[in-house]
Amino acid sequence: MKKILVLALVLSAVCLSLLAQEVQVNVNVDEELEEAMQELEQAMEEIPIISIERKSSDTPKMGVYLSDLDFQDAYEMHYPACYGVYVSGVVPGGPSDEAGIIKDDIIMEFDGKEVKFEDHLVTLIKTKNIGDEVEVVIFRSEEILSTKVSLGTLYPKKEKDTIITKDGKIKKKYSVGHGGGSWLPVWYTPDIAEINDVLASLDFKDETFSEDGFLLQGGGGKGNVGKGWFIGGMGAGYSNKESSKHFWWDNDGILDSTLVSRKAKYAVTYWGATLDKRYAFSKKFISSVGFMLGAGQNFIKVTQIADNGDIPNYNFETESSQQMDDYYNFKSKLTMQKDYIVFQPKVMLMYHFLDWLAFRAEVGYLVSYSPNDWIVKRNGETVKALNAPESNMDGLTLTVGPWFGF
């Protein structure tokens, strides 16, 4: 019995000892955890807070194309070091180009630090800011050289009205305008010699209408459809009249003292759609090349008023007085008309005085084609004319005048 009691006391003592140890362990764990949290808080306070505000476009660049060196490259170039980065190309006008770095150089050091490989150099560059000037050591043709590079962007900052060419140069971009319109005075020089021959055979002057050219009046407009292309339309025309006197012959061929009046009208018109490509050389000077495609018309009308009658349909090369008189009708009218397809290539130069007002000069050449003969009518009746003029509408055009638009 005593043995059992002693054993129970021993077991109780062991259990109490174990329990005390467990409590001590828990206390130690809690204390260690609390100490760890305090150390973490202190470490967090010591970590610097970095504000990431730099955009990719603001990252400084050297303006070079890089590649890692290999043993063969180093051997062939007699490069003595075991570090460095090979320059495979240089951006024209970039920071490295301005500093004198060229293709096939080896960048050994950047701002006093040895360059291990390509990514290492990129990392070193990113630690700098745009505008920083750093010393760069390079190896070239078995010589070690040093230069200073002012870090910048790959290309200079592009302004709103500039473009960057393929070779990296900044080029000013000027507006070609949005469109406009104006009155169009056109100096036109067609060949109308044969038309004058017809009129001369009807007792008009040898050169009834000027063969040196005349001024057409017209108008037109166009609008910008994108990328400097302009679509529009235009039209111009000219009309003039000349008169002559003619003695009336009677049926017996006796010259009568009565004079009759003959009036000749000549009119030419053309119109069509235009397509132009504009180029801006500066803010004020703009040029364009383009063409007009459309239709045109030559028109002749001869009228006679007095008591000697009709204008018959005869050969214009025969006696004109006999042709014009048939002694039956008091009024006579002869019309001749020919329609054409016209094409006009042209070039233009414009100078802007104001944003909305410019002075323009345009030179072109009108080319015409007609598959039909002249349409001739005598007193409203269609007839066939013998020896009709072969004249067309081909001729030089010159337009000088104002232009209203933006």
Beta strands, then each sheet from edge to edge (+ up, - down):
strand 1: 64-68
strand 2: 85-90
strand 3: 106-110
strand 4: 113-114
strand 5: 133-140
strand 6: 143-150
strand 7: 162-164
strand 8: 170-172
strand 9: 179-190
strand 10: 214-226
strand 11: 229-249
strand 12: 255-280
strand 13: 285-305
strand 14: 331-352
strand 15: 357-369
strand 16: 375-378
strand 17: 381-383
strand 18: 395-405
sheet 1: 1+ 2- 3+ 4-
sheet 2: 1+ 2- 3+ 5- 6+
sheet 3: 7+ 8-
sheet 4: 17+ 16- 14+ 13- 12+ 11- 10+ 9- 18+ 15-
end
